[in-house]
């Protein structure tokens, strides 16, 4: 006679086996079963299933039934006939749109409803990335019948069609005729803020333009690629009055050779701080610190939100205004002494020291020191991008900690190199005496830039003497702080 204890053990073992079997992947197990469904490919199964016959007809019409007939493994999320009847007619108004619609329901490889991950990001044949959550919902479309397998994959029946959304860049392009900021962003295909001669290449004609924009538009190449379907972004798209107000605010600091160029640069510097990595939901806006790719902190006033557009790779907030203080916009330029672009002479390497030291507080710093080089007015050269047309206060930390005397060194800003290698017509020359063991940041003077842009020549110049000890150069860092007019 079997004891109650033995019965209990048998029951527990049987239950565990059943639970383990029920959690296995249906696609992994399909080959172990004998089912007539395995005699049909996905296209045939979807067309012969009464619940999905309308989607099956669309497979035939678009020629994608051939894709689902080949030997690769696919997953299809097939809308019910009722779901198909509710699809916006504009999404099926021509053959290209129909193909995009159908591709947005198909993925390469098998994705069953049984998965260890709560959320699986699936790349569809439309090149969109959709989230398949808990095995029972994809995006906002519930699965009503899961794991219907065929000879070359699985299909799930869903109660809502997966209408393909535009991505952020596609949306921006769609608004270019009526929105000034959108028009400006798309114009950067023709006018490249930072020269980029890359040529787009893509195998599929219908997505060629997408990649072409990604490679030639200077906003997409230098800020964020809002064409990228793999990542998520947030873009604050300003209405015309709000955008123009911000551009007007920046124009005095981005003066160029012509009024048109000034407007272009002010527009670019306005727009570049309006895009952010990751999609930030509206309920999280108030707790998110928005710092642009360029280090500008951007305050977001939710009262200025006009509309919220959910797109395939993020969110666009239509804003009536985005008032970014000039104190936030006009960033300080910091140049590290140990990162020069070159020297007035290249034969003094043995006299050039890249130092790693600790200050009196035990804080590690890196700097450069050129000593005993014997060259009057020897120069270390630097450059800086994105300088504003305004007055700058120049600070440096220059540490003289190994010789017993002070020495003069000069910060020379701008100028051109003539035929004999001399620098002529500098914007400013700021001379300062480097004291002994001074670790503080010190103000050495001011200079004004009449035109915004890149400064190709910023030089640290030694005293006009060949005497060792008097012509030393040293620099930890240089700070150029723009002054608000």
DRENDO-1510 file (C-alpha; in Angstrom, 1 decimal, always signed):
<recs>
REC; n; res; u; v; w
REC; 1; UNK; +0.0; +0.0; +0.0 .
REC; 2; UNK; +1.4; +3.4; -1.0 .
REC; 3; UNK; +1.6; +5.9; +1.8 .
REC; 4; UNK; +0.1; +9.4; +1.6 .
REC; 5; UNK; +3.7; +10.8; +1.8 .
REC; 6; UNK; +4.6; +8.8; -1.4 .
REC; 7; UNK; +1.5; +10.0; -3.2 .
REC; 8; UNK; +2.5; +13.6; -2.3 .
REC; 9; UNK; +5.9; +13.1; -3.8 .
REC; 10; UNK; +4.5; +11.7; -7.0 .
REC; 11; UNK; +2.0; +14.6; -7.3 .
REC; 12; UNK; +4.7; +17.2; -6.8 .
REC; 13; UNK; +7.0; +15.6; -9.4 .
REC; 14; UNK; +4.2; +15.4; -11.9 .
REC; 15; UNK; +3.2; +19.0; -11.3 .
REC; 16; UNK; +6.8; +20.2; -11.8 .
REC; 17; UNK; +7.1; +18.3; -15.0 .
REC; 18; UNK; +3.8; +19.8; -16.3 .
REC; 19; UNK; +4.9; +23.3; -15.3 .
REC; 20; UNK; +8.2; +22.9; -17.0 .
REC; 21; UNK; +6.7; +21.6; -20.2 .
REC; 22; UNK; +4.1; +24.4; -20.3 .
REC; 23; UNK; +6.8; +27.1; -20.1 .
REC; 24; UNK; +8.8; +25.8; -23.1 .
REC; 25; UNK; +9.0; +27.7; -26.3 .
REC; 26; UNK; +6.3; +26.6; -28.7 .
REC; 27; UNK; +8.6; +27.3; -31.7 .
REC; 28; UNK; +11.3; +25.1; -30.2 .
REC; 29; UNK; +8.8; +22.3; -29.6 .
REC; 30; UNK; +7.0; +22.5; -32.9 .
REC; 31; UNK; +9.3; +20.0; -34.6 .
REC; 32; UNK; +8.4; +17.4; -32.0 .
REC; 33; UNK; +4.7; +17.4; -32.9 .
REC; 34; UNK; +2.9; +15.9; -35.9 .
REC; 35; UNK; +0.6; +18.6; -37.2 .
REC; 36; UNK; -0.9; +19.4; -40.6 .
REC; 37; UNK; -0.1; +23.1; -40.0 .
REC; 38; UNK; +3.6; +22.2; -40.6 .
REC; 39; UNK; +2.7; +21.4; -44.2 .
REC; 40; UNK; +1.8; +25.0; -44.8 .
REC; 41; UNK; +4.0; +28.1; -44.9 .
REC; 42; UNK; +3.1; +31.3; -43.1 .
REC; 43; UNK; +1.5; +32.9; -46.1 .
REC; 44; UNK; -0.7; +29.9; -46.7 .
REC; 45; UNK; -1.7; +29.6; -43.0 .
REC; 46; UNK; -2.6; +33.3; -42.6 .
REC; 47; UNK; -4.7; +33.2; -45.8 .
REC; 48; UNK; -6.5; +30.0; -44.9 .
REC; 49; UNK; -7.3; +31.2; -41.4 .
REC; 50; UNK; -10.8; +32.8; -41.5 .
REC; 51; UNK; -9.9; +35.3; -38.7 .
REC; 52; UNK; -7.0; +36.8; -40.7 .
REC; 53; UNK; -8.1; +36.3; -44.3 .
REC; 54; UNK; -8.2; +40.1; -45.1 .
REC; 55; UNK; -4.6; +40.5; -44.0 .
REC; 56; UNK; -3.9; +37.4; -46.1 .
REC; 57; UNK; -5.4; +39.1; -49.2 .
REC; 58; UNK; -3.1; +42.1; -48.5 .
REC; 59; UNK; -0.1; +39.8; -48.4 .
REC; 60; UNK; -1.0; +38.6; -51.9 .
REC; 61; UNK; -1.7; +42.1; -53.3 .
REC; 62; UNK; +1.7; +43.5; -52.1 .
REC; 63; UNK; +3.7; +40.5; -53.2 .
REC; 64; UNK; +4.9; +39.8; -49.6 .
REC; 65; UNK; +3.2; +36.4; -49.6 .
REC; 66; UNK; +6.4; +35.4; -51.5 .
REC; 67; UNK; +8.6; +36.5; -48.6 .
REC; 68; UNK; +6.5; +34.4; -46.2 .
REC; 69; UNK; +6.8; +31.4; -48.5 .
REC; 70; UNK; +10.6; +31.1; -48.4 .
REC; 71; UNK; +12.7; +29.0; -46.2 .
REC; 72; UNK; +13.7; +31.7; -43.6 .
REC; 73; UNK; +12.0; +31.8; -40.3 .
REC; 74; UNK; +9.5; +34.7; -39.7 .
REC; 75; UNK; +7.1; +35.9; -37.1 .
REC; 76; UNK; +3.9; +37.7; -38.2 .
REC; 77; UNK; +1.5; +39.7; -36.1 .
REC; 78; UNK; -1.6; +39.3; -38.2 .
REC; 79; UNK; -4.6; +41.7; -37.5 .
REC; 80; UNK; -8.1; +40.2; -37.4 .
REC; 81; UNK; -10.5; +41.1; -40.1 .
REC; 82; UNK; -12.3; +43.5; -37.8 .
REC; 83; UNK; -9.0; +45.2; -37.0 .
REC; 84; UNK; -8.3; +45.5; -40.7 .
REC; 85; UNK; -11.7; +47.2; -41.3 .
REC; 86; UNK; -10.6; +50.0; -38.9 .
REC; 87; UNK; -7.3; +50.9; -40.6 .
REC; 88; UNK; -7.1; +54.5; -41.9 .
REC; 89; UNK; -7.7; +54.3; -45.6 .
REC; 90; UNK; -4.8; +56.7; -46.2 .
REC; 91; UNK; -2.4; +54.1; -45.0 .
REC; 92; UNK; -3.5; +51.8; -47.8 .
REC; 93; UNK; -4.0; +54.3; -50.5 .
REC; 94; UNK; -1.2; +53.1; -52.8 .
REC; 95; UNK; +1.0; +50.0; -53.3 .
REC; 96; UNK; +4.1; +51.5; -51.5 .
REC; 97; UNK; +2.0; +52.4; -48.4 .
REC; 98; UNK; +0.4; +48.9; -48.4 .
REC; 99; UNK; +3.8; +47.3; -48.5 .
REC; 100; UNK; +5.1; +49.4; -45.6 .
REC; 101; UNK; +1.9; +48.6; -43.7 .
REC; 102; UNK; +2.4; +44.8; -44.2 .
REC; 103; UNK; +6.1; +44.9; -43.5 .
REC; 104; UNK; +5.3; +46.6; -40.2 .
REC; 105; UNK; +3.6; +43.3; -39.1 .
REC; 106; UNK; +6.5; +41.0; -40.0 .
REC; 107; UNK; +9.8; +40.2; -38.3 .
REC; 108; UNK; +12.7; +37.9; -39.2 .
REC; 109; UNK; +13.2; +35.0; -36.8 .
REC; 110; UNK; +10.7; +33.5; -34.4 .
REC; 111; UNK; +9.3; +35.4; -31.4 .
REC; 112; UNK; +6.9; +33.2; -29.4 .
REC; 113; UNK; +4.7; +34.3; -26.5 .
REC; 114; UNK; +6.9; +32.4; -24.1 .
REC; 115; UNK; +10.0; +34.4; -23.2 .
REC; 116; UNK; +12.0; +35.1; -20.1 .
REC; 117; UNK; +12.1; +38.9; -20.9 .
REC; 118; UNK; +9.2; +41.1; -20.0 .
REC; 119; UNK; +9.8; +43.2; -23.1 .
REC; 120; UNK; +11.4; +42.2; -26.4 .
REC; 121; UNK; +12.3; +44.9; -29.0 .
REC; 122; UNK; +11.6; +43.5; -32.4 .
REC; 123; UNK; +12.9; +44.9; -35.7 .
REC; 124; UNK; +10.1; +44.7; -38.3 .
REC; 125; UNK; +10.7; +44.4; -42.0 .
REC; 126; UNK; +9.5; +48.1; -42.1 .
REC; 127; UNK; +12.7; +49.0; -40.3 .
REC; 128; UNK; +10.7; +50.1; -37.4 .
REC; 129; UNK; +11.4; +48.7; -33.9 .
REC; 130; UNK; +8.3; +47.6; -31.9 .
REC; 131; UNK; +8.0; +46.3; -28.3 .
REC; 132; UNK; +6.6; +42.9; -27.7 .
REC; 133; UNK; +5.6; +42.8; -24.0 .
REC; 134; UNK; +4.8; +39.8; -21.9 .
REC; 135; UNK; +4.1; +37.8; -24.9 .
REC; 136; UNK; +0.6; +39.1; -25.2 .
REC; 137; UNK; +0.8; +42.7; -26.6 .
REC; 138; UNK; +2.9; +44.4; -29.2 .
REC; 139; UNK; +2.9; +48.1; -28.9 .
REC; 140; UNK; -0.8; +48.8; -28.2 .
REC; 141; UNK; -2.1; +45.8; -30.0 .
REC; 142; UNK; -3.3; +42.9; -27.8 .
REC; 143; UNK; -2.6; +39.3; -28.9 .
REC; 144; UNK; -5.9; +37.3; -29.1 .
REC; 145; UNK; -4.4; +34.1; -30.4 .
REC; 146; UNK; -0.7; +33.3; -29.9 .
REC; 147; UNK; +1.9; +30.9; -31.3 .
REC; 148; UNK; +0.2; +29.7; -34.5 .
REC; 149; UNK; +3.1; +27.9; -36.2 .
REC; 150; UNK; +3.7; +27.0; -39.8 .
REC; 151; UNK; +6.6; +25.4; -41.6 .
REC; 152; UNK; +8.6; +28.6; -41.6 .
REC; 153; UNK; +7.7; +30.4; -38.4 .
REC; 154; UNK; +5.0; +31.7; -36.1 .
REC; 155; UNK; +2.1; +34.1; -36.3 .
REC; 156; UNK; +0.1; +35.7; -33.6 .
REC; 157; UNK; -3.4; +37.1; -34.2 .
REC; 158; UNK; -3.8; +40.7; -32.9 .
REC; 159; UNK; -7.0; +42.7; -32.3 .
REC; 160; UNK; -5.5; +46.0; -33.6 .
REC; 161; UNK; -3.4; +46.7; -36.7 .
REC; 162; UNK; +0.2; +48.0; -36.3 .
REC; 163; UNK; -0.1; +51.2; -38.2 .
REC; 164; UNK; +3.4; +52.3; -39.1 .
REC; 165; UNK; +4.3; +55.6; -37.5 .
REC; 166; UNK; +6.6; +58.2; -38.9 .
REC; 167; UNK; +9.9; +58.7; -37.2 .
REC; 168; UNK; +10.9; +62.1; -35.8 .
REC; 169; UNK; +12.8; +63.1; -38.9 .
REC; 170; UNK; +10.0; +62.0; -41.2 .
REC; 171; UNK; +7.6; +64.1; -39.1 .
REC; 172; UNK; +9.9; +67.1; -39.2 .
REC; 173; UNK; +10.0; +66.8; -43.0 .
REC; 174; UNK; +6.3; +66.6; -43.2 .
REC; 175; UNK; +6.0; +69.9; -41.3 .
REC; 176; UNK; +8.6; +71.8; -43.4 .
REC; 177; UNK; +6.1; +73.7; -45.4 .
REC; 178; UNK; +4.4; +75.3; -42.4 .
REC; 179; UNK; +6.9; +75.3; -39.5 .
REC; 180; UNK; +10.0; +77.5; -39.6 .
REC; 181; UNK; +12.1; +75.3; -37.4 .
REC; 182; UNK; +11.3; +72.2; -39.5 .
REC; 183; UNK; +12.0; +74.2; -42.7 .
REC; 184; UNK; +15.4; +75.2; -41.3 .
REC; 185; UNK; +16.3; +71.7; -40.2 .
REC; 186; UNK; +15.6; +70.2; -43.6 .
REC; 187; UNK; +17.5; +73.0; -45.4 .
REC; 188; UNK; +20.7; +71.7; -43.8 .
REC; 189; UNK; +20.8; +69.1; -46.5 .
REC; 190; UNK; +21.8; +71.9; -48.8 .
REC; 191; UNK; +23.7; +74.2; -46.4 .
REC; 192; UNK; +26.1; +72.2; -44.3 .
REC; 193; UNK; +27.0; +74.0; -41.0 .
REC; 194; UNK; +30.0; +71.6; -40.7 .
REC; 195; UNK; +31.1; +70.3; -44.1 .
REC; 196; UNK; +30.1; +66.6; -44.7 .
REC; 197; UNK; +30.6; +65.0; -48.1 .
REC; 198; UNK; +29.5; +61.5; -47.2 .
REC; 199; UNK; +27.4; +59.9; -49.9 .
REC; 200; UNK; +24.5; +57.7; -48.8 .
REC; 201; UNK; +24.3; +54.1; -49.9 .
REC; 202; UNK; +21.4; +51.8; -49.4 .
REC; 203; UNK; +20.2; +48.6; -51.0 .
REC; 204; UNK; +16.5; +49.1; -50.8 .
REC; 205; UNK; +15.2; +52.1; -52.9 .
REC; 206; UNK; +12.3; +52.9; -50.6 .
REC; 207; UNK; +14.6; +53.6; -47.7 .
REC; 208; UNK; +17.5; +55.1; -49.6 .
REC; 209; UNK; +16.3; +58.7; -48.9 .
REC; 210; UNK; +16.2; +57.9; -45.2 .
REC; 211; UNK; +19.8; +57.0; -45.1 .
REC; 212; UNK; +20.8; +59.8; -47.5 .
REC; 213; UNK; +19.4; +62.4; -45.1 .
REC; 214; UNK; +21.2; +60.7; -42.2 .
REC; 215; UNK; +24.6; +61.1; -43.9 .
REC; 216; UNK; +24.3; +64.5; -45.5 .
REC; 217; UNK; +22.2; +66.6; -43.1 .
REC; 218; UNK; +24.4; +68.5; -40.7 .
REC; 219; UNK; +21.8; +68.4; -37.9 .
REC; 220; UNK; +21.6; +64.6; -38.1 .
REC; 221; UNK; +25.3; +64.1; -38.4 .
REC; 222; UNK; +26.3; +66.6; -35.6 .
REC; 223; UNK; +23.4; +66.7; -33.2 .
REC; 224; UNK; +21.3; +63.5; -33.1 .
REC; 225; UNK; +20.3; +61.3; -36.0 .
REC; 226; UNK; +16.6; +61.6; -35.7 .
REC; 227; UNK; +16.3; +59.2; -38.6 .
REC; 228; UNK; +17.7; +56.4; -36.4 .
REC; 229; UNK; +14.9; +53.9; -35.6 .
REC; 230; UNK; +17.1; +52.0; -33.2 .
REC; 231; UNK; +17.3; +54.8; -30.6 .
REC; 232; UNK; +14.7; +56.9; -28.9 .
REC; 233; UNK; +14.7; +60.7; -28.8 .
REC; 234; UNK; +12.8; +63.7; -27.6 .
REC; 235; UNK; +12.5; +66.8; -29.8 .
REC; 236; UNK; +11.0; +70.1; -28.8 .
REC; 237; UNK; +9.7; +71.6; -32.0 .
REC; 238; UNK; +9.0; +75.3; -31.6 .
REC; 239; UNK; +6.1; +77.1; -33.3 .
REC; 240; UNK; +7.2; +79.9; -35.5 .
REC; 241; UNK; +7.0; +82.8; -33.1 .
REC; 242; UNK; +8.8; +80.9; -30.3 .
REC; 243; UNK; +11.6; +79.8; -32.7 .
REC; 244; UNK; +12.1; +83.2; -34.1 .
REC; 245; UNK; +12.3; +84.8; -30.6 .
REC; 246; UNK; +15.1; +82.4; -29.6 .
REC; 247; UNK; +17.0; +83.0; -32.9 .
REC; 248; UNK; +16.6; +86.8; -32.4 .
REC; 249; UNK; +18.0; +86.4; -28.9 .
REC; 250; UNK; +21.1; +84.6; -30.2 .
REC; 251; UNK; +21.9; +86.7; -33.3 .
REC; 252; UNK; +24.1; +89.3; -31.6 .
REC; 253; UNK; +26.4; +86.5; -30.4 .
REC; 254; UNK; +26.6; +84.7; -33.7 .
REC; 255; UNK; +27.5; +87.5; -36.1 .
REC; 256; UNK; +28.9; +86.3; -39.4 .
REC; 257; UNK; +30.0; +88.0; -42.7 .
REC; 258; UNK; +26.4; +88.5; -43.9 .
REC; 259; UNK; +23.0; +88.8; -42.4 .
REC; 260; UNK; +21.9; +85.5; -44.0 .
REC; 261; UNK; +24.8; +83.7; -42.5 .
REC; 262; UNK; +24.2; +85.2; -39.1 .
REC; 263; UNK; +20.6; +84.1; -39.3 .
REC; 264; UNK; +21.6; +80.6; -40.3 .
REC; 265; UNK; +24.1; +80.2; -37.4 .
REC; 266; UNK; +21.7; +81.6; -34.9 .
REC; 267; UNK; +19.0; +79.2; -36.1 .
REC; 268; UNK; +21.4; +76.3; -35.9 .
REC; 269; UNK; +22.5; +77.1; -32.3 .
REC; 270; UNK; +18.8; +77.5; -31.3 .
REC; 271; UNK; +17.7; +74.2; -32.8 .
REC; 272; UNK; +20.7; +72.1; -31.8 .
REC; 273; UNK; +19.7; +72.4; -28.1 .
REC; 274; UNK; +16.1; +71.2; -28.7 .
REC; 275; UNK; +16.9; +67.4; -29.2 .
REC; 276; UNK; +17.6; +64.9; -26.5 .
REC; 277; UNK; +18.6; +61.3; -26.3 .
REC; 278; UNK; +15.8; +59.0; -24.9 .
REC; 279; UNK; +12.0; +59.5; -25.2 .
REC; 280; UNK; +10.8; +61.4; -22.1 .
REC; 281; UNK; +7.1; +60.8; -21.4 .
REC; 282; UNK; +5.1; +63.8; -20.4 .
REC; 283; UNK; +4.6; +62.7; -16.8 .
REC; 284; UNK; +8.4; +62.7; -16.4 .
REC; 285; UNK; +9.2; +66.1; -17.9 .
REC; 286; UNK; +9.1; +67.9; -14.6 .
REC; 287; UNK; +11.6; +65.6; -13.0 .
REC; 288; UNK; +14.0; +65.4; -15.9 .
REC; 289; UNK; +17.0; +67.7; -16.3 .
REC; 290; UNK; +17.4; +68.5; -20.0 .
REC; 291; UNK; +21.0; +69.1; -20.9 .
REC; 292; UNK; +21.7; +69.2; -24.6 .
REC; 293; UNK; +24.4; +67.3; -26.5 .
REC; 294; UNK; +26.4; +70.6; -26.3 .
REC; 295; UNK; +26.1; +71.0; -22.6 .
REC; 296; UNK; +23.2; +73.6; -22.6 .
REC; 297; UNK; +20.7; +73.2; -19.8 .
REC; 298; UNK; +17.2; +73.8; -21.3 .
REC; 299; UNK; +14.3; +74.6; -19.0 .
REC; 300; UNK; +10.9; +73.1; -20.1 .
REC; 301; UNK; +7.7; +74.9; -19.2 .
REC; 302; UNK; +4.9; +72.4; -19.6 .
REC; 303; UNK; +2.4; +75.2; -19.9 .
REC; 304; UNK; +4.0; +75.9; -23.3 .
REC; 305; UNK; +3.2; +72.4; -24.7 .
REC; 306; UNK; +0.8; +72.8; -27.6 .
REC; 307; UNK; +0.7; +69.1; -28.7 .
REC; 308; UNK; +2.5; +65.8; -28.1 .
REC; 309; UNK; +3.2; +63.6; -31.1 .
REC; 310; UNK; +4.2; +59.9; -30.5 .
REC; 311; UNK; +6.4; +58.6; -33.2 .
REC; 312; UNK; +8.3; +55.4; -34.0 .
REC; 313; UNK; +11.6; +56.5; -32.5 .
REC; 314; UNK; +10.4; +58.9; -29.8 .
REC; 315; UNK; +8.3; +61.9; -29.0 .
REC; 316; UNK; +7.9; +65.4; -30.5 .
REC; 317; UNK; +6.5; +68.1; -28.2 .
REC; 318; UNK; +5.1; +71.1; -30.1 .
REC; 319; UNK; +6.1; +74.2; -28.1 .
REC; 320; UNK; +4.8; +77.7; -28.2 .
REC; 321; UNK; +8.0; +78.9; -26.6 .
REC; 322; UNK; +11.3; +77.5; -25.2 .
REC; 323; UNK; +13.0; +80.4; -23.3 .
REC; 324; UNK; +16.6; +79.4; -22.7 .
REC; 325; UNK; +18.5; +82.0; -20.8 .
REC; 326; UNK; +21.6; +83.4; -22.5 .
REC; 327; UNK; +23.6; +82.4; -19.3 .
REC; 328; UNK; +22.8; +78.8; -20.3 .
REC; 329; UNK; +23.4; +79.2; -24.0 .
REC; 330; UNK; +26.7; +81.0; -24.0 .
REC; 331; UNK; +29.0; +78.2; -22.8 .
REC; 332; UNK; +32.5; +78.7; -21.5 .
REC; 333; UNK; +35.3; +77.3; -23.7 .
REC; 334; UNK; +37.9; +75.4; -21.8 .
REC; 335; UNK; +41.2; +74.5; -23.4 .
REC; 336; UNK; +43.5; +72.0; -21.8 .
REC; 337; UNK; +47.2; +72.9; -21.8 .
REC; 338; UNK; +48.4; +69.4; -22.4 .
REC; 339; UNK; +46.3; +69.2; -25.7 .
REC; 340; UNK; +48.0; +71.6; -28.1 .
REC; 341; UNK; +47.4; +71.6; -31.8 .
REC; 342; UNK; +51.1; +72.4; -32.5 .
REC; 343; UNK; +54.2; +74.5; -31.8 .
REC; 344; UNK; +55.9; +77.4; -33.4 .
REC; 345; UNK; +58.9; +75.0; -33.8 .
REC; 346; UNK; +58.8; +71.3; -33.7 .
REC; 347; UNK; +62.4; +70.6; -32.7 .
REC; 348; UNK; +62.0; +71.3; -29.0 .
REC; 349; UNK; +60.4; +68.0; -27.9 .
REC; 350; UNK; +63.1; +67.3; -25.4 .
REC; 351; UNK; +62.3; +70.5; -23.7 .
REC; 352; UNK; +58.5; +69.8; -23.6 .
REC; 353; UNK; +57.0; +68.1; -20.6 .
REC; 354; UNK; +53.5; +66.7; -20.3 .
REC; 355; UNK; +53.1; +66.5; -16.5 .
REC; 356; UNK; +50.9; +64.5; -14.2 .
REC; 357; UNK; +51.1; +66.1; -10.7 .
REC; 358; UNK; +49.2; +66.7; -7.5 .
REC; 359; UNK; +48.3; +70.2; -6.2 .
REC; 360; UNK; +48.8; +71.1; -2.5 .
REC; 361; UNK; +45.3; +69.7; -1.8 .
REC; 362; UNK; +46.3; +66.3; -3.3 .
REC; 363; UNK; +44.1; +66.8; -6.4 .
REC; 364; UNK; +45.6; +65.3; -9.6 .
REC; 365; UNK; +46.1; +67.7; -12.6 .
REC; 366; UNK; +47.7; +67.4; -16.0 .
REC; 367; UNK; +49.5; +70.3; -17.7 .
REC; 368; UNK; +52.3; +71.2; -20.1 .
REC; 369; UNK; +55.6; +72.9; -19.4 .
REC; 370; UNK; +58.2; +73.9; -22.0 .
REC; 371; UNK; +61.5; +74.9; -20.3 .
REC; 372; UNK; +65.1; +75.8; -21.3 .
REC; 373; UNK; +64.2; +75.8; -25.0 .
REC; 374; UNK; +66.3; +78.8; -25.9 .
REC; 375; UNK; +63.9; +80.3; -28.4 .
REC; 376; UNK; +62.6; +83.9; -28.0 .
REC; 377; UNK; +58.8; +84.0; -28.3 .
REC; 378; UNK; +58.4; +80.2; -28.6 .
REC; 379; UNK; +54.7; +79.4; -28.9 .
REC; 380; UNK; +52.3; +76.6; -28.1 .
REC; 381; UNK; +49.3; +76.7; -30.3 .
REC; 382; UNK; +45.6; +75.8; -29.6 .
REC; 383; UNK; +42.3; +76.3; -31.4 .
REC; 384; UNK; +38.6; +76.6; -30.3 .
REC; 385; UNK; +35.3; +75.8; -32.0 .
REC; 386; UNK; +32.0; +77.7; -31.8 .
REC; 387; UNK; +33.2; +81.0; -30.4 .
REC; 388; UNK; +30.6; +83.7; -30.0 .
REC; 389; UNK; +30.8; +87.3; -31.3 .
REC; 390; UNK; +31.1; +89.0; -27.9 .
REC; 391; UNK; +33.7; +90.0; -25.3 .
REC; 392; UNK; +35.6; +87.2; -23.5 .
REC; 393; UNK; +37.2; +87.2; -20.1 .
REC; 394; UNK; +40.3; +85.0; -20.3 .
REC; 395; UNK; +41.4; +83.0; -17.2 .
REC; 396; UNK; +44.2; +80.5; -16.9 .
REC; 397; UNK; +45.8; +78.2; -14.4 .
REC; 398; UNK; +49.5; +78.3; -15.0 .
REC; 399; UNK; +51.6; +76.5; -12.4 .
REC; 400; UNK; +55.2; +77.5; -11.9 .
REC; 401; UNK; +56.4; +75.0; -9.3 .
REC; 402; UNK; +59.9; +74.1; -10.2 .
REC; 403; UNK; +61.9; +77.2; -10.8 .
REC; 404; UNK; +62.7; +80.0; -8.3 .
REC; 405; UNK; +61.8; +83.0; -10.4 .
REC; 406; UNK; +58.7; +84.4; -12.0 .
REC; 407; UNK; +58.4; +84.7; -15.8 .
REC; 408; UNK; +56.2; +86.4; -18.4 .
REC; 409; UNK; +54.1; +84.5; -20.9 .
REC; 410; UNK; +51.5; +86.0; -23.3 .
REC; 411; UNK; +48.1; +84.7; -24.5 .
REC; 412; UNK; +47.8; +85.7; -28.1 .
REC; 413; UNK; +44.4; +85.4; -29.7 .
REC; 414; UNK; +43.9; +85.1; -33.4 .
REC; 415; UNK; +46.0; +86.5; -36.2 .
REC; 416; UNK; +47.4; +85.1; -39.4 .
REC; 417; UNK; +50.8; +83.5; -40.2 .
REC; 418; UNK; +52.8; +85.4; -42.9 .
REC; 419; UNK; +55.3; +84.0; -45.3 .
REC; 420; UNK; +58.2; +84.0; -42.8 .
REC; 421; UNK; +56.1; +82.2; -40.1 .
REC; 422; UNK; +55.4; +85.3; -38.0 .
REC; 423; UNK; +51.9; +85.9; -36.6 .
REC; 424; UNK; +50.5; +89.3; -37.7 .
REC; 425; UNK; +47.3; +91.2; -36.8 .
REC; 426; UNK; +46.3; +89.3; -33.6 .
REC; 427; UNK; +43.0; +90.2; -32.1 .
REC; 428; UNK; +44.6; +90.5; -28.6 .
REC; 429; UNK; +47.8; +89.9; -26.7 .
REC; 430; UNK; +47.4; +89.4; -23.0 .
REC; 431; UNK; +50.7; +89.4; -21.0 .
REC; 432; UNK; +50.8; +88.0; -17.5 .
REC; 433; UNK; +53.5; +87.2; -15.0 .
REC; 434; UNK; +53.4; +83.7; -13.7 .
REC; 435; UNK; +54.1; +83.7; -10.0 .
REC; 436; UNK; +55.7; +81.0; -7.8 .
REC; 437; UNK; +53.5; +78.1; -6.7 .
REC; 438; UNK; +50.2; +79.8; -7.6 .
REC; 439; UNK; +47.5; +77.2; -8.1 .
REC; 440; UNK; +44.6; +79.5; -8.4 .
REC; 441; UNK; +42.7; +80.3; -11.6 .
REC; 442; UNK; +43.6; +84.0; -12.5 .
REC; 443; UNK; +42.0; +86.5; -14.8 .
REC; 444; UNK; +44.6; +87.6; -17.3 .
REC; 445; UNK; +42.4; +90.0; -19.4 .
REC; 446; UNK; +39.7; +90.5; -22.0 .
REC; 447; UNK; +39.3; +90.4; -25.7 .
REC; 448; UNK; +36.4; +90.9; -28.1 .
REC; 449; UNK; +35.4; +88.8; -31.2 .
REC; 450; UNK; +33.5; +90.7; -33.9 .
REC; 451; UNK; +32.6; +87.5; -35.7 .
REC; 452; UNK; +31.5; +84.1; -34.4 .
REC; 453; UNK; +33.1; +80.8; -35.4 .
REC; 454; UNK; +36.3; +78.9; -35.1 .
REC; 455; UNK; +39.4; +80.4; -33.7 .
REC; 456; UNK; +42.2; +78.6; -35.5 .
REC; 457; UNK; +45.1; +80.2; -33.6 .
REC; 458; UNK; +45.2; +80.7; -29.9 .
REC; 459; UNK; +48.8; +80.8; -28.7 .
REC; 460; UNK; +50.7; +80.7; -25.4 .
REC; 461; UNK; +53.8; +82.8; -26.2 .
REC; 462; UNK; +57.1; +82.8; -24.3 .
REC; 463; UNK; +59.0; +86.0; -23.4 .
REC; 464; UNK; +61.1; +87.6; -26.1 .
REC; 465; UNK; +64.4; +86.2; -24.8 .
REC; 466; UNK; +66.5; +83.1; -25.2 .
REC; 467; UNK; +67.6; +83.1; -21.5 .
REC; 468; UNK; +66.7; +79.9; -19.7 .
REC; 469; UNK; +64.4; +80.4; -16.8 .
REC; 470; UNK; +62.9; +83.5; -18.3 .
REC; 471; UNK; +61.3; +82.0; -21.4 .
REC; 472; UNK; +59.4; +79.1; -19.7 .
REC; 473; UNK; +55.9; +78.3; -20.7 .
REC; 474; UNK; +53.3; +76.4; -18.5 .
REC; 475; UNK; +49.6; +75.9; -18.7 .
REC; 476; UNK; +47.1; +73.6; -16.9 .
REC; 477; UNK; +44.0; +75.1; -18.6 .
REC; 478; UNK; +42.7; +78.2; -20.3 .
REC; 479; UNK; +39.1; +79.3; -19.8 .
REC; 480; UNK; +37.4; +81.8; -22.2 .
REC; 481; UNK; +34.2; +83.1; -20.6 .
REC; 482; UNK; +31.7; +84.9; -22.9 .
REC; 483; UNK; +30.2; +88.1; -21.6 .
REC; 484; UNK; +26.5; +88.8; -22.1 .
REC; 485; UNK; +26.0; +92.1; -23.8 .
</recs>
